[in-house]
Amino acid sequence: MGDTMGAKVAVQSGVVHPRRQLRIRRADIKRGQRMKLAFGVFRFCLYGMVGLSSEIFFYNLVRIARHVPFLEALFRFQWQVDERLGLNGIWDTPIVTAYGQCSLWMFLIYGVACFCFIEPLYRRMVYQHVGLRAAVYGVVILLFEGFSGVVLERLTGYRIWFYADEGAILWQMTSLYILPIWMVTGLLAEFIYRELMDPDLLAALESPLPATPEETEASFQLIR
């Protein structure tokens, strides 16, 4: 009887872990290839847009943090742009202006990093300790940053970014000093992915659009 009840719980809620229950999308519910592709493109674009806005915010965070005792130890990396572009003066702008900058290439970089690396890693490491996941995310993003920076330099002829500090590695395209930041970034991407894969959200995204005014009104009633 106990085994039967346990099986029912497992079927109804998805995956049940011996120590805790996680809300993970049921893999036995088939989705159309078109819907899966559309949702994948949506996630990729979301990661890219969040990455672009986060990088602009990050410039301001770094400028502020470097004036805060103890906190400045996390921001000792020297994140620079190709000198020929004349964009490094942004570090000297007043904090009150809240200026940041970002290359549109970063939309692709953040999208690939989260969609192709963070998502698969999270699925494989979902039951691992958060500290271990963060460390793996940080190292993977660090390596991806280094090699993608080289690729972009070959494609454009410019160093879209480089590091001018003592921790710089991989042709100065990344730095050991920024590893803690990438660890946090990986956890944030994991959080976005986990929330997007919530069964209730997926059910809403995959449900058909209302076909009649009455169905539309009923939908509005549910969200009011």
Summary of the structure (lengths in Angstrom):
residues: 224
radius of gyration: 21.7
end to end distance: 42.0
largest distance: 72.7
contacts: 577
relative contact order: 0.12
helix: 67%
strand: 4%
